């Protein structure tokens, strides 16, 4: 499928083109590529802050926690903490990043379908809110000293997104079926744990509101069932995250304000219908905070006409810094950062450098005729790209910089061969 040209909605809010050069946060991308090398992930501070403030304005009373897995980074966590955010973490490593960023335990939600005893103990020491995900986790959580909990429930709702990032369907590896969730709530309460509420997350890269509204309605009915069976109702409802961002021009997700208004409005309506006390809302945005903020800059290498229909433009990165196209068939747009005002000509396939036929970042995208040494910029790559990176083919992972007011600071240094070899033994 051919992707259309890059539009303003795909780029960070500070992006500009002057003299044919694309800049972000007042910093020209060719200059950043020269100073920091390529591939390079460039994050716009203003875009992240504006998204965070949109959530805060739309949900002033909610607990907002950053979905750290989108891009686990201490500097980003600190920036979001300045905007009143906590952290949603799903491993001991992410928990440690949040701790080092200075986020207090009362603003941390700990997830995971297979938490280790050490991870439960670390969460307990910080006083974090633990989302219990399995019946056999209960005894271990109590032994570890967990005193605040949510129970993750699986409502059996199919979100309109790729099957690999749906998380609330029947048979999901995440959460508990309703009957088991009720049993977990009772067992945790009997053990003296404060069960604050329930958690549900239906999936990632959501571009429509229907599934989120259905989930809230389902949760109201589930909460009424808890009242009838346990004489207990949730004080907290954690709806997870999942709001998508546009990666190509034909994707049009709801705005943050529209998304929050829809779920909070449905929450108020459904809870009133069941005569339930209004709960505290928890939201866990990740992609919608950092996805649009990131642009990945690659250096163009070989250009190869493989057939009458396909010309490959190879870049110096690929699935080691962005596995989403290989994993999910994710689509992206692109432009030449050093020739951004030139009109596109034919369509090209953007290939990564790795020894996999599936290492194709973009199937077809219109570009001006590329030349070796050009800089290819792929917008909307701030989430689930470098976060999911690897060292496949012994390729060091790229650097990330945060830009504002024309200045860039490194928030993740580029890996070196010495970093990779330091792990070798013998």
Secondary structure, 3 states (H helix, E strand, C coil): CEECCCCHHHCCCCCEEECCEEEECCEEHHHHHHHHCCCEEEEEHHHHHHHHHHHHHHCCCCEEEEEHHHCCCHHHHHHHHHCCCEEEECCHHHHHHHHHCCCCHHHEEECCCCCCHHHHHHHHHHCCEEEECCCCHHHHHHHHCCCEEEEEECCCCCCCCCHHHECCCCCCCCCECHHHHHHHHHHHHHCCCEEEEEECCCECCECCCHHHHHHHHHHHHHHHHHHHHHCCCCCEEECCCCECCCCCCCCCCCCHHHHHHHHHHHHHHHHHHCCCCCCEEEECCCHHHHCCCEEEEEEEEEEEECCCCCEEEEECCCCCCCCHHHHHCCCCCCEECCCCCCCCCCEEEEECCCCCCCCEEEEEEECCCCCCCCEEEEECCCCCCHHHCCCHHHCCCCEEEEEECCEEEEEECCCCHHHHHCCCCC
